[in-house]
């Protein structure tokens, strides 16, 4: 599937924590940077997460132009299983990804609707403006064309997000 520019749907609200315990609030009041999200609905989607990271011109985890998170859906997972999954994730996901990797437990239906969910085994990629309005999306593994299109959109959004300089 090709990447798509989208009409201004909004990122569902999420309050969670990264694997290293830092709070994540999306879309987040007062956000100044575009928001890049990789969403997964099963363990298999991690393969696509890695492929997107490999294609990035600037590693997403250190790209100062964006706020970046890898979100995995754990809504509805029984608490005993959830604890085992989180333990496994903490062991498997290393820094710097760990501080950008977060499970979510809210609004699964809204997220699936937003990304036009149809395959649990792929990653869904969403780029939103600082207010959380989606401007670009894709799904599945990264390709050179998708990566270039995403980079172009990040550059465009970043330029729009920079406050105007005031000359004295």
C-alpha positions in Angstrom: 0.0 0.0 0.0 1.3 3.4 -0.8 1.6 6.1 1.7 -1.2 8.7 1.8 -1.7 12.3 2.6 -4.9 12.4 4.6 -7.6 14.8 5.6 -7.3 16.2 9.0 -8.3 13.4 11.3 -7.0 13.7 14.8 -4.8 11.3 16.8 -6.9 9.7 19.6 -5.9 10.8 23.1 -3.6 8.5 25.0 -2.1 8.7 28.5 0.6 6.0 29.1 4.2 5.5 30.0 7.2 4.5 27.9 9.1 1.3 28.8 11.4 3.3 31.0 8.5 4.9 32.9 8.3 8.4 31.3 4.8 9.7 30.9 3.3 10.1 27.4 0.3 12.2 26.7 -1.0 12.3 23.1 -1.6 14.5 21.3 -0.6 16.8 24.2 -1.4 20.4 24.9 1.3 22.8 24.0 3.2 20.4 21.8 5.5 22.3 19.5 6.8 19.5 17.2 5.1 17.2 14.7 4.3 13.8 16.1 5.5 10.6 14.4 3.8 7.4 15.6 4.5 3.8 14.7 1.6 1.7 15.9 1.5 -2.0 16.3 -1.4 -4.3 17.1 0.7 -7.6 17.5 4.2 -8.7 18.2 4.8 -9.3 14.5 4.6 -5.5 13.8 8.0 -5.0 15.5 9.6 -6.3 12.2 8.1 -3.3 10.4 9.1 -0.9 13.2 12.7 -2.0 12.7 12.5 -1.6 8.9 11.2 1.9 9.3 14.0 2.8 11.7 16.6 1.3 9.2 15.2 3.5 6.4 15.2 6.8 8.4 17.7 9.4 7.2 17.9 10.7 10.7 17.1 8.1 13.4 13.6 8.9 14.6 14.6 8.4 18.3 17.1 11.3 18.0 15.4 13.5 15.4 15.0 16.9 17.1 12.4 17.9 14.5 9.7 15.5 15.8 8.2 13.8 18.8 8.5 10.1 18.1 6.8 7.1 19.7 6.3 3.4 18.9 2.9 2.5 20.4 1.7 -1.1 20.9 -1.9 -2.0 21.6 -2.4 -3.9 24.8 -6.0 -2.9 25.4 -8.0 -6.0 26.5 -4.9 -8.1 27.4 -5.5 -9.7 30.9 -3.3 -8.2 33.6 -1.2 -11.3 34.2 -0.5 -11.6 30.5 0.1 -7.8 30.3 2.8 -8.0 33.0 4.6 -10.9 31.1 4.4 -9.0 27.8 5.8 -5.8 29.4 8.6 -7.8 31.1 9.5 -9.3 27.7 9.4 -5.9 26.0 11.7 -4.3 28.6 14.2 -7.1 28.0 14.0 -7.0 24.2 13.7 -3.3 23.5 17.0 -1.5 24.2 17.8 2.2 24.4 17.4 4.5 22.7 14.2 2.9 21.5 13.0 2.0 25.1 12.4 5.7 25.9 10.1 6.0 22.8 8.3 2.7 23.1 5.0 2.7 24.9 2.0 0.3 25.3 -1.4 1.9 25.1 -4.6 0.7 26.7 -7.1 3.3 25.5 -9.2 4.0 22.4 -8.2 0.8 20.5 -11.3 1.2 18.2 -10.4 4.8 17.5 -6.8 4.0 16.6 -7.9 1.1 14.3 -10.4 3.4 12.6 -7.7 6.1 12.2 -5.2 3.8 10.5 -7.8 1.8 8.5 -6.7 -1.3 10.4 -6.8 -4.5 8.4 -3.7 -6.5 9.3 -2.5 -7.2 12.9 1.0 -8.1 11.7 2.1 -4.8 10.1 3.1 -1.4 11.5 0.9 1.6 10.9 2.7 4.9 10.5 1.1 8.2 11.4 2.5 11.7 11.1 0.5 14.5 12.7 1.0 18.2 13.2 1.7 19.5 16.7 -2.1 19.7 17.4 -2.5 16.0 16.6 -4.1 16.4 13.1 -3.0 13.6 10.9 -1.3 14.8 7.7 0.3 11.6 6.4 0.0 7.8 7.0 1.3 4.5 5.7 1.3 0.9 6.7 3.5 -2.1 6.4 7.3 -2.2 6.0 9.2 0.9 4.9 10.2 1.2 1.3 12.6 3.8 -0.1 9.6 5.7 -1.6 7.7 5.7 1.6 10.7 6.8 3.6 11.5 9.6 1.2 7.8 10.8 1.3 7.8 10.7 5.1 11.1 12.6 5.3 9.7 15.3 3.0 6.6 15.6 5.1 8.6 15.8 8.4 10.8 18.6 6.8 7.7 20.5 5.6 5.9 20.2 9.0 9.0 21.1 10.9 9.4 24.3 8.9 5.8 25.2 9.6 6.2 24.5 13.4 9.2 26.8 13.8 8.0 30.0 15.5 8.5 33.2 13.4 11.6 35.2 14.4 10.8 38.7 15.8 13.3 41.4 14.8 13.8 44.1 17.4 
